Amino acid sequence: MSEKERKNLKHILRNYNRMDRQTRRRLNAMGIQVADSKNHYHLVYNGKHYIIAKTPSDHRAGMNVAAIICRDAARESACVR
């Protein structure tokens, strides 16, 4: 994941409080698949699964998930080298 993609992901999830159509489209454009379940959304990126609440109680929920995805992507790119 490039630096530009990381910034874009953090921008998309910065004020996350629900998964609207625009957020879902932006994530799909980045290659992040969004699957719906009863109380959570399941995000899939590079074969790894990440879970985010449909209605998070924490205002940082989106940023936390973005940070985890970016960290995992950085680890994978370091292992490939």
C-alpha positions, 0 to 999 in steps of 0.5 A: 500500500502506497503512502497515497493509498494510506492517506486516502484510507485514513481520509475515508474512515476519519469521521466514520459513524456509518457505512454509507454508499459513498464510503462503500464505493471508495473502499471498493475502489481501493480494493477493500471488499465490504461484507454486511452482517447483523451488527458489523461490517467485515472488510477484506483487504489482501485476504485479511479480514477486519471488522468494524461496527455498524454504529460505533460508540467510539469516535476513533473507530474508523481511524483505528481500523484504518491504522490496523489495515495500514500497519498490516499492509506495511508488514506484508510489503516489508516481508516481500522485500 
